[in-house]
Structures are given as C-alpha cells and as structure tokens.
C-alpha cells in the first residue's frame, strides 16, 4: 500500500515480494510459536496455552485495527508521515520481539546453548550450568563455537582414507551408541556424530562432552549429563541439533 503511487511494474514487484516474505515469516513464526508453546505448557496443557495465546492475539489485533483507523485518518494527507510512522512501528515491533525472545529461559538444549555450556566447562573448574545464566549468554543473532550435526552417514569409500575412518567409527558403534566421524585436518570446529538406532539424547550429550572437553576435566561424560539434569535442563528430550536421521543397527552376530 505504501507503494501505491509507484509505477505499475514497481507496484506489482513490491506486492509479490511482500507476499513471499510474509509467507516465509509465517513459516518461521509458526515453528517458533510451537517451541515457545511447549515451553510454557509445563503440565502438558498445550491446548490450553494455545487457546489463551489465540485469545490474546485476537484482542491485540482488534486494538491494533482501531488504532490503525485512527492513525490512518491522522496521516493520510502527509506521505512523509506515513513512511515515518511505518518505519518507527516496524522498528519498535522488531526490538520488542528481540527482547521478548531474549527474556525466555528455555530448558531445552540447542546448539547455541550447548556451546555456552561447553565453553563454561572448558574454561572453569566450577562452571555455572544455571538455566537462566546460560540463556542470558546465548546469542540471538550470531552463533559461535562448535558446529555439531548428529545422525550423519559415513563418508563415501571413493575418497582415499575414508574406508579406514569408517572402520574406526563402526568399531566404536559396536561398543557404544554414538561415535564421532573423524574430521578433516583444519576442520576441528565441525563435529559429526554417527548414531546407533538405540542412541538417546543422554548418549549424544555424553559423547559431545567427551569429544569437546579435553582431559583433565571436572566430570566424566555421564556425570556431566547428570549435572545438566540437576541444573534444570531437559536431557531426555530431543536436542535442537541438526539431525540427518541416519541410524545404524547392530548385526545379529554382534
């Protein structure tokens, strides 16, 4: 609507681009809303939380519509004021969303929060694993630390040396539910885990800790996971890590 005075070609392009961006925003917002809803549904009352959220959204939309009608009457004759109000309200909306997300204290473990936890364990003899403290340190816009992927397939045998690497990984999988695929030289910040079909979130966290935190260290891998659980983290649910969904099963003769 702000481009209504533009040429037909510019107006059509602006409208099409706006609808594409709106659709992409809707997908991202829906995924984010689902995670936040589960976070607030502490007693499994997801439907109740969604119903209340829907009621609040309806009320806010109604209030926004009333204020929008009043504002449109106030600025309709001044094009500069229209753009000024639009930019101001958009910036206000983004800033409010940023601080709202930053104020959440999520107890699920994703990659940024896991990197904060690992950094604290590596750099302190008495690390603070508190949920609120870790969430406050988590970066909303930029991630730093290890890039971790789970459920990865073994590399192809066509590359020299991969067959030996695959043999080592499979040998580890015979002895445990998770194994790190050996990274290439100069790529130590990238961690890929091969998983057995019976691997749990606890097993994955223990393996990541074992690979990422050098000895001597405060805890053994299983003790570290117990410490996370004692601090209030959910260590038995799905992790917010990129999962390639590849699982390996034991053969009958193992």
C-alpha positions as CSV (number, residue, x, y, z in Angstrom):
1,X,0.0,0.0,0.0
2,X,2.9,2.3,0.7
3,X,4.0,1.9,-3.0
4,X,0.5,2.6,-4.4
5,X,1.8,5.7,-6.1
6,X,4.6,3.9,-7.9
7,X,4.5,2.7,-11.5
8,X,2.6,-0.5,-12.2
9,X,5.8,-2.6,-12.7
10,X,7.3,-1.4,-9.4
11,X,4.0,-1.9,-7.5
12,X,3.5,-5.4,-8.8
13,X,7.0,-6.4,-7.9
14,X,6.7,-4.9,-4.4
15,X,3.4,-6.7,-3.8
16,X,4.8,-10.0,-4.9
17,X,8.0,-9.7,-2.9
18,X,6.0,-8.6,0.2
19,X,3.8,-11.7,-0.1
20,X,6.8,-14.0,-0.4
21,X,8.4,-12.5,2.6
22,X,5.2,-12.7,4.5
23,X,4.9,-16.4,3.8
24,X,8.5,-17.1,4.8
25,X,7.9,-15.1,8.0
26,X,4.7,-17.1,8.7
27,X,6.6,-20.4,8.5
28,X,9.4,-19.2,10.8
29,X,6.8,-17.7,13.2
30,X,4.8,-20.9,13.3
31,X,7.9,-23.0,14.2
32,X,9.0,-20.5,16.8
33,X,5.5,-20.4,18.3
34,X,5.3,-24.1,18.6
35,X,8.6,-24.3,20.6
36,X,7.5,-21.5,22.9
37,X,4.1,-23.0,23.5
38,X,5.7,-26.3,24.5
39,X,8.0,-24.4,26.9
40,X,5.0,-22.7,28.6
41,X,3.0,-25.9,28.8
42,X,4.8,-27.2,31.8
43,X,1.9,-29.6,32.8
44,X,1.3,-30.9,29.3
45,X,-1.6,-28.4,28.8
46,X,-0.5,-27.4,25.3
47,X,-4.1,-26.9,24.1
48,X,-4.9,-24.6,27.0
49,X,-1.8,-22.4,26.3
50,X,-2.6,-22.2,22.6
51,X,-6.2,-21.2,23.3
52,X,-5.1,-18.4,25.6
53,X,-2.5,-17.3,23.1
54,X,-5.1,-17.2,20.4
55,X,-7.5,-15.1,22.6
56,X,-4.7,-12.6,23.4
57,X,-3.7,-12.3,19.7
58,X,-7.4,-11.6,18.7
59,X,-7.7,-8.9,21.3
60,X,-4.4,-7.3,20.3
61,X,-5.4,-7.4,16.6
62,X,-8.7,-5.7,17.4
63,X,-6.9,-3.0,19.4
64,X,-4.4,-2.6,16.6
65,X,-7.2,-2.2,14.0
66,X,-8.9,0.5,16.0
67,X,-5.6,2.4,16.5
68,X,-4.7,1.9,12.8
69,X,-8.0,3.5,11.6
70,X,-7.4,6.5,13.9
71,X,-3.7,6.8,12.7
72,X,-4.7,6.5,9.0
73,X,-7.0,9.4,9.4
74,X,-4.3,11.4,11.0
75,X,-1.5,10.8,8.5
76,X,-3.4,10.2,5.2
77,X,-2.6,13.6,3.7
78,X,1.1,13.5,4.5
79,X,3.1,10.9,2.6
80,X,6.2,11.6,4.6
81,X,4.4,10.9,7.9
82,X,3.1,7.6,6.5
83,X,6.6,6.3,5.9
84,X,7.9,7.7,9.2
85,X,5.2,6.0,11.2
86,X,5.7,2.8,9.3
87,X,9.5,2.7,9.9
88,X,9.0,3.6,13.6
89,X,6.4,0.9,14.3
90,X,8.3,-1.7,12.4
91,X,11.5,-1.0,14.3
92,X,9.5,-1.0,17.6
93,X,8.0,-4.4,16.7
94,X,11.4,-5.9,15.9
95,X,13.0,-4.6,19.0
96,X,10.1,-5.7,21.2
97,X,10.3,-9.2,19.7
98,X,14.1,-9.4,20.2
99,X,13.8,-8.5,23.9
100,X,10.8,-10.9,24.4
101,X,12.7,-13.8,22.9
102,X,15.8,-12.9,24.9
103,X,13.8,-12.9,28.2
104,X,12.8,-16.6,27.7
105,X,14.5,-19.2,29.9
106,X,14.2,-22.3,27.7
107,X,15.3,-25.6,29.3
108,X,15.8,-27.5,26.1
109,X,19.3,-27.8,24.7
110,X,20.0,-26.4,21.2
111,X,23.4,-25.7,19.6
112,X,24.0,-22.1,20.9
113,X,23.1,-23.1,24.5
114,X,25.2,-26.3,24.2
115,X,28.2,-24.2,23.0
116,X,27.8,-21.9,26.0
117,X,27.7,-24.9,28.4
118,X,30.8,-26.5,26.8
119,X,32.7,-23.2,26.9
120,X,31.9,-22.8,30.6
121,X,33.0,-26.4,31.4
122,X,36.3,-25.9,29.4
123,X,37.2,-22.6,31.0
124,X,36.2,-23.0,34.6
125,X,36.8,-25.5,37.3
126,X,33.4,-24.8,38.8
127,X,31.2,-23.9,35.8
128,X,27.8,-22.3,36.3
129,X,25.2,-24.5,34.4
130,X,22.2,-22.5,35.6
131,X,19.4,-22.3,33.0
132,X,18.8,-18.6,33.4
133,X,22.5,-17.7,33.2
134,X,23.1,-19.8,30.1
135,X,20.0,-18.4,28.3
136,X,21.2,-14.8,29.1
137,X,24.6,-15.5,27.5
138,X,23.0,-17.2,24.4
139,X,23.4,-15.0,21.3
140,X,20.1,-14.5,19.4
141,X,21.6,-13.4,16.1
142,X,25.1,-14.9,15.9
143,X,26.3,-18.4,16.9
144,X,29.8,-19.2,17.9
145,X,31.6,-22.4,18.9
146,X,31.3,-25.9,17.5
147,X,29.1,-26.8,14.6
148,X,27.5,-30.1,15.6
149,X,25.5,-32.4,13.4
150,X,24.1,-35.8,14.5
151,X,22.8,-38.9,12.8
152,X,25.3,-38.4,10.0
153,X,26.1,-41.0,7.3
154,X,29.6,-42.4,7.0
155,X,31.7,-40.8,4.2
156,X,31.9,-42.5,0.8
157,X,34.6,-45.0,0.2
158,X,35.6,-43.4,-3.1
159,X,37.9,-40.9,-1.2
160,X,41.2,-42.3,-0.1
161,X,41.3,-42.9,3.6
162,X,37.6,-43.0,4.2
163,X,37.4,-46.8,4.4
164,X,39.8,-46.7,7.4
165,X,37.8,-43.9,9.0
166,X,34.6,-45.8,8.5
167,X,36.1,-48.9,10.1
168,X,37.1,-47.0,13.2
169,X,33.6,-45.4,13.5
170,X,31.8,-48.7,13.1
171,X,34.1,-50.3,15.7
172,X,33.1,-47.5,18.1
173,X,29.4,-48.1,17.3
174,X,29.8,-51.7,18.3
175,X,31.0,-50.6,21.7
176,X,28.7,-47.6,22.2
177,X,25.6,-45.9,20.9
178,X,27.5,-42.8,19.4
179,X,30.7,-42.2,17.6
180,X,32.4,-39.1,16.1
181,X,33.3,-39.2,12.5
182,X,36.9,-38.2,12.3
183,X,37.1,-34.6,10.9
184,X,39.4,-33.5,8.2
185,X,42.5,-31.5,9.1
186,X,41.8,-27.9,9.9
187,X,38.1,-28.6,10.5
188,X,38.2,-29.3,14.2
189,X,35.3,-26.9,14.9
190,X,32.9,-29.2,12.9
191,X,31.6,-32.3,14.7
192,X,29.6,-35.0,13.1
193,X,28.2,-37.9,15.1
194,X,27.2,-41.3,13.7
195,X,24.4,-42.8,15.9
196,X,23.1,-46.3,16.6
197,X,19.4,-46.9,16.5
198,X,19.2,-47.1,20.3
199,X,21.1,-43.8,20.9
200,X,19.3,-41.5,23.3
201,X,19.7,-37.7,24.0
202,X,21.8,-38.5,27.1
203,X,24.1,-40.7,25.0
204,X,24.5,-37.9,22.4
205,X,25.3,-35.2,25.1
206,X,27.8,-37.5,26.8
207,X,29.6,-38.2,23.5
208,X,29.7,-34.5,22.6
209,X,31.1,-33.7,26.0
210,X,33.7,-36.4,25.8
211,X,34.9,-35.2,22.4
212,X,34.7,-31.4,23.0
213,X,36.2,-31.2,26.6
214,X,39.8,-32.3,26.9
215,X,41.2,-34.1,30.0
216,X,41.7,-33.4,32.8
217,X,38.2,-32.3,33.4
218,X,35.7,-31.9,36.3
219,X,33.2,-34.6,35.2
220,X,33.1,-37.8,33.3
221,X,30.6,-37.8,30.4
222,X,27.7,-39.5,32.2
223,X,28.3,-37.3,35.3
224,X,28.2,-34.1,33.1
225,X,24.7,-35.1,31.8
226,X,23.5,-35.7,35.4
227,X,24.8,-32.3,36.3
228,X,22.8,-30.7,33.5
229,X,19.7,-32.5,34.7
230,X,20.3,-31.3,38.2
231,X,20.6,-27.7,36.9
232,X,17.2,-28.0,35.3
233,X,18.0,-28.9,31.7
234,X,15.9,-31.4,29.8
235,X,18.4,-34.1,28.9
236,X,15.9,-36.8,27.9
237,X,14.0,-35.0,25.1
238,X,15.0,-34.3,21.5
239,X,18.0,-32.0,21.1
240,X,17.9,-28.9,19.0
241,X,20.7,-30.1,16.8
242,X,20.7,-30.7,13.0
243,X,19.8,-34.4,12.6
244,X,20.4,-36.2,9.3
245,X,18.2,-39.1,10.6
246,X,20.7,-41.8,9.7
247,X,20.9,-44.6,12.3
248,X,23.0,-47.8,12.3
249,X,21.8,-51.1,13.7
250,X,23.7,-53.9,15.2
251,X,24.0,-57.1,13.2
252,X,22.8,-60.4,14.7
253,X,26.3,-61.8,15.2
254,X,27.5,-58.8,17.3
